[in-house]
Amino acid sequence: MSAWLIKQLHKPLCALWMIVPLLFGTMPSFSQQVKPIGAFEKKAVKLGEPIAYTLVLRHPASMEVRFPDTLFNYKPFELVAKKYFDTRTDHTGQSLDSAVYVLATFQTDSILHFALPVIVMRNGDTTTVWTDSSAVLVEKIIPAAELESAKLISTTDYFEVSKDWNYPYIGIGLLGFLVLIGVIYWLFGESIRKAFRLQRLRRRFERFMSEYLPYTQQQLSPEAAEHALALWKSYLQGLQGIPYTTYTSKEIAAILPDATLQQTLKQLDLAIYGKKIDRKTVEAAMFLADFAGEAYRRKVEEVRNA
C-alpha cells in the first residue's frame, strides 16, 4: 500500500478508537438489534478528493458478519482503497468488527448521502443491516459568484502539433523486430531455406515443361528439334550446374553414361543435321522430357535430405 493511502487510512483511526469504547461501554443483550455505525472523517469534500468512511459493527461473537468488498457499488462515491481490522472480542462475548473505506466522488450535487450494508449470519439466517445515512457537503471548486459571471471564450486559432518522430520507441521497436527475426531464423532458418529452394525448383520445372511439352505432341521439323534440344540442355544446366549448352551430344553422353540417352541424342542430331524426321524423332523428344522429370525428382530428394 502506498504512503498516500496509509496516510488516508490513518486519519479516521482516531475516530474509530473513540467509537469503540462507546460501543463496548453499553452492553446490549443478544436479543437487541445489531446495528452498524458509519461516519465520514469530515463534513465536506471536494470533487476527486479522497475522504475516509469508518464502518463499525458490535455483535455477539457467535454471529458471522461480512462487510462490503470491492464488488460493492459505492455510488455516489468510487472506492479508492479499503482497510479491514481484526475482530476484537471482549470477556462478555461481544465482538467488534471495523473497516475504513477511502472514497472519492465526482458528483456535483451540493449534498451527498451515503450508507453501507453489513450482512449478518446466525443460526442459518442471513440478514442485511444498514448504517444510518451519512451526509457530506460537496465544496465548489469555483465560487458560485464567479461561476455566474464567467463567460465562455471560443477560439478557432490553428494549433500546430509537433510531428517529430519518437526515435526511442522506433529504435526499441526496430530492435525488437530484428531480435524476433533472428530468433525465427535461428530456429527455422534451415527449413525456410529448403522450402524456398524447393519452391524455386518446382517453378522452374513447371515452366520448362510448359514450354517443352508441345514438342512431344507434334511432328518435328529440324528447327523444332534443335529448339527442343536447346531448351532441354538449358534446363539441365540450371538444375545441375553443368554447362550443357556448350557441349555436343557426344560430350553430354560422356558425362551422362546412359545408353538410351545416347541413342536419343543421336536420333535428334540426325533430325537436326541430317534432316531425317520420322516417328523416332518425337519419341526422342518424349524421352528427354522424362529424363528431365527424373533429374528434377532426384534434385528434390537431394535438397530435402541435405
C-alpha positions in Angstrom: 0.0 0.0 0.0 1.4 3.4 -0.9 2.3 6.0 1.7 -0.5 8.3 0.5 -3.2 5.6 1.1 -1.6 4.7 4.5 -2.0 8.4 5.4 -5.6 8.5 4.3 -6.4 5.3 6.2 -4.7 6.6 9.3 -6.8 9.7 9.5 -10.1 8.1 10.7 -8.4 5.7 13.1 -8.6 8.1 16.0 -12.3 8.5 15.4 -12.6 4.7 15.2 -10.9 4.1 18.5 -13.2 6.8 20.0 -16.2 4.9 18.8 -15.0 1.6 20.1 -15.2 2.4 23.9 -18.7 3.8 23.4 -19.8 0.6 21.8 -18.2 -1.6 24.4 -19.4 0.7 27.2 -23.0 -0.2 26.5 -23.5 -4.0 26.7 -26.8 -4.9 24.9 -28.2 -8.4 25.3 -28.2 -10.9 22.3 -31.9 -10.0 21.8 -31.1 -6.4 20.9 -30.9 -5.5 17.2 -27.4 -5.4 15.6 -26.8 -2.0 14.1 -23.7 -0.9 12.2 -22.4 2.6 12.6 -20.8 4.6 9.8 -19.3 8.1 9.7 -17.2 10.3 7.4 -14.0 11.7 8.7 -15.1 15.3 7.8 -18.2 17.1 6.8 -17.2 18.4 3.4 -15.2 17.1 0.4 -14.1 18.5 -2.9 -14.5 16.8 -6.3 -12.0 13.9 -6.6 -10.7 14.5 -3.1 -10.3 11.3 -1.1 -12.4 11.0 2.1 -12.3 8.2 4.7 -15.5 6.5 5.8 -15.4 4.4 9.0 -17.7 1.4 9.4 -18.0 -0.3 12.9 -20.3 -3.2 14.0 -20.6 -4.6 17.5 -22.2 -8.0 17.7 -22.3 -11.3 19.6 -19.2 -13.4 18.9 -21.4 -16.2 17.6 -22.5 -14.1 14.7 -20.7 -14.1 11.4 -20.6 -10.8 9.6 -19.5 -9.6 6.2 -18.5 -6.1 5.2 -18.8 -4.7 1.7 -15.8 -5.5 -0.6 -14.5 -4.2 -3.9 -17.5 -5.6 -5.8 -20.0 -3.4 -3.9 -21.4 -0.3 -5.7 -20.4 2.7 -3.6 -22.4 5.3 -5.5 -22.3 8.3 -5.4 -18.7 7.5 -4.5 -15.9 5.4 -6.0 -13.8 3.1 -3.9 -10.1 4.2 -3.8 -8.8 1.9 -1.0 -10.1 -0.1 2.0 -8.6 -1.5 5.2 -10.2 -4.2 7.4 -9.2 -4.6 11.1 -9.0 -7.8 13.0 -12.1 -8.7 15.1 -11.8 -7.8 18.8 -13.8 -9.8 21.3 -14.2 -8.8 25.0 -14.7 -11.1 28.0 -18.5 -10.8 27.7 -18.6 -12.5 24.3 -19.1 -9.3 22.4 -17.1 -8.8 19.2 -16.2 -5.6 17.3 -15.5 -5.6 13.5 -14.4 -2.4 11.8 -13.1 -1.2 8.5 -12.1 2.1 6.8 -13.0 2.9 3.2 -11.3 5.6 1.3 -13.8 7.1 -1.2 -13.8 9.8 -3.9 -16.7 11.4 -5.7 -17.1 13.3 -8.9 -20.8 14.1 -8.4 -21.7 17.8 -8.5 -24.6 17.7 -6.1 -24.4 20.0 -3.1 -25.0 17.3 -0.5 -24.3 13.5 -0.9 -25.9 10.9 1.2 -24.2 7.6 1.9 -24.8 4.3 3.8 -23.3 0.9 3.8 -24.8 -2.6 4.4 -23.4 -5.4 6.6 -24.5 -9.0 6.1 -25.2 -10.8 9.4 -25.4 -14.6 9.5 -26.6 -16.5 12.6 -28.3 -19.9 13.1 -28.6 -20.3 9.3 -30.4 -17.0 8.8 -28.9 -14.1 6.7 -29.9 -10.5 7.3 -28.7 -7.3 5.7 -28.5 -4.4 8.1 -27.6 -0.8 7.0 -25.9 2.1 8.7 -27.8 5.3 9.1 -27.4 7.6 6.1 -24.4 10.0 6.5 -24.3 13.3 4.6 -21.3 15.1 3.3 -21.2 18.5 1.6 -19.5 18.9 -1.8 -17.4 22.1 -1.9 -17.4 24.1 -5.1 -14.0 24.5 -6.7 -15.1 27.7 -8.3 -17.2 30.1 -6.1 -20.8 30.4 -7.3 -20.5 34.2 -7.7 -17.6 33.7 -10.1 -19.3 30.9 -11.9 -22.4 33.1 -12.7 -20.3 35.9 -14.1 -17.9 33.6 -16.1 -18.0 33.8 -19.8 -17.1 31.1 -22.3 -14.4 32.1 -24.8 -14.2 30.3 -28.1 -11.1 30.2 -30.3 -10.5 28.8 -33.8 -6.8 29.6 -33.9 -4.6 27.0 -35.5 -2.6 25.0 -33.0 0.4 23.3 -34.5 1.0 19.8 -33.2 4.6 18.5 -33.1 5.2 15.8 -35.7 8.6 14.8 -34.5 9.5 11.1 -34.7 9.6 9.3 -31.4 13.0 7.9 -32.1 13.4 5.9 -28.8 10.2 4.0 -29.4 11.1 3.5 -33.1 14.5 2.2 -32.1 13.1 -0.2 -29.5 10.5 -1.5 -32.0 13.1 -2.0 -34.7 15.5 -3.7 -32.3 12.6 -6.0 -31.1 11.7 -6.8 -34.7 15.3 -7.7 -35.5 15.6 -9.9 -32.5 12.4 -11.6 -33.4 13.7 -12.2 -37.0 17.0 -13.5 -35.6 15.2 -16.0 -33.3 13.0 -17.2 -36.1 15.9 -17.6 -38.4 17.9 -19.5 -35.7 15.0 -21.9 -35.1 13.6 -22.3 -38.6 16.3 -20.9 -40.9 17.3 -24.2 -42.5 13.7 -25.3 -43.0 12.8 -21.9 -44.5 15.8 -22.1 -46.9 14.8 -25.6 -48.0 11.2 -24.6 -48.6 12.3 -21.6 -50.8 14.7 -23.7 -52.7 12.1 -26.4 -53.4 9.6 -23.8 -54.5 12.1 -22.4 -57.0 12.9 -25.9 -58.3 9.2 -26.6 -58.8 8.5 -23.3 -60.6 11.5 -23.8 -63.0 10.4 -27.4 -63.7 6.8 -26.3 -64.4 8.0 -23.5 -66.7 10.3 -25.9 -68.6 7.5 -28.5 -69.0 5.0 -25.9 -70.2 7.5 -24.8 -72.9 8.8 -28.3 -73.8 5.7 -30.5 -73.9 4.4 -29.1 -77.2 7.5 -30.6 -78.9 6.4 -34.1 -77.8 2.9 -33.8 -79.3 3.6 -33.0 -83.0 5.8 -34.0 -85.9 9.0 -32.1 -85.5 10.9 -30.1 -88.1 14.7 -29.9 -88.0 14.4 -26.4 -86.5 11.8 -27.5 -83.9 14.0 -30.5 -82.9 17.0 -28.2 -82.5 15.0 -25.8 -80.3 13.7 -28.6 -78.2 17.2 -30.0 -77.6 18.5 -26.5 -76.7 15.6 -26.0 -74.3 16.4 -29.3 -72.6 20.1 -28.5 -72.3 19.3 -25.1 -70.7 17.0 -26.7 -68.1 19.5 -29.4 -67.1 22.3 -26.7 -66.9 20.3 -24.7 -64.4 19.3 -27.8 -62.5 22.7 -29.4 -62.2 25.1 -26.5 -62.7 26.8 -28.2 -65.7 27.2 -26.1 -68.9 25.3 -28.5 -71.2 24.5 -25.7 -73.6 28.2 -25.6 -74.6 28.5 -29.4 -75.0 27.9 -31.5 -78.1 25.7 -34.6 -77.9 28.8 -36.8 -77.7 30.2 -34.8 -74.8 26.9 -35.0 -72.9 26.7 -38.7 -73.5 30.2 -39.0 -71.9 29.0 -37.0 -68.8 25.7 -38.9 -68.5 26.5 -42.5 -69.3 23.0 -43.7 -70.2 22.7 -45.9 -73.3 19.1 -44.8 -74.1 20.1 -41.1 -73.7 23.0 -41.6 -76.1 20.7 -43.2 -78.7 18.1 -40.3 -78.2 20.7 -37.6 -78.7 21.9 -39.4 -81.9 18.4 -39.5 -83.2 17.9 -35.8 -82.6 21.3 -35.0 -84.3 20.0 -36.9 -87.3 16.9 -34.8 -87.4 18.7 -31.6 -86.9 21.8 -32.1 -89.2 20.7 -35.0 -91.4 17.1 -33.7 -91.9 15.9 -37.2 -91.1 12.4 -36.7 -89.5 10.3 -39.7 -88.5 8.3 -41.2 -85.6 11.5 -41.8 -83.6 12.1 -38.1 -83.5 9.0 -37.4 -81.4 9.8 -40.4 -79.3 13.3 -39.0 -78.7 11.7 -35.7 -77.6 9.4 -37.5 -75.2 12.3 -39.4 -73.7 14.2 -36.1 -73.0 11.1 -34.8 -71.1 11.0 -38.0 -69.0 14.8 -37.7 -68.4 14.3 -34.1 -67.2 11.5 -35.1 -64.9 13.6 -37.8 -63.3 16.5 -35.4 -62.9 14.1 -32.9 -61.2 12.9 -35.6 -58.7 16.4 -36.6 -57.8 17.3 -32.9 -57.1 14.3 -32.5 -54.9 15.3 -35.5 -52.8 18.8 -34.2 -52.6 17.6 -30.8 -51.3 15.2 -32.4 -48.8 17.9 -34.8 -47.4 20.6 -32.1 -47.2 
